[in-house]
Amino acid sequence: MKRKPRKWVIALAVILALFGLYNLIWYTVVWNKYGKLTEGMKELYYHRTYVIDELDGYTYNVKIPDYLSFTGNLGIQKSQDSDCALIIWPGIFKETEYGVFLEDENGRSYAVELTADAEPAANTSDEEKRLVDKYRDKIDDLLDRASRQWNY
């Protein structure tokens, strides 16, 4: 007489199959998106971070999402004496988000979220808005470089 598989064996098989499917979906989605963004870049950390150390005096980097995460980022900053850096979180299942790291006159750093139009987000303080205005030309230059490098 044959024994019927126990319910927990079936449940475990279903869970493992779903986990395997999620891994396959994650790998396919992440590498379809980020694989194109890393073309021509040097691998800094195996399958995690890619950089171009110097391109016209700027450093470009791509951070691949961590295992089973869909959030990675792109970054650009001047290679030397950078007081302004751009970070982009490419949207996979959501809108692309933008942010900048800015430094004030006293050396204090600020992380400011930007809208798709490169304006400060609604929750931005007056000081952060002032800094965005101060660095407007540099921010626009970084956005232009991102557009040329990655089409963002």
Summary of the structure (lengths in Angstrom):
residues: 152
radius of gyration: 20.9
end to end distance: 64.1
largest distance: 82.3
contacts: 379
relative contact order: 0.10
helix: 36%
strand: 28%
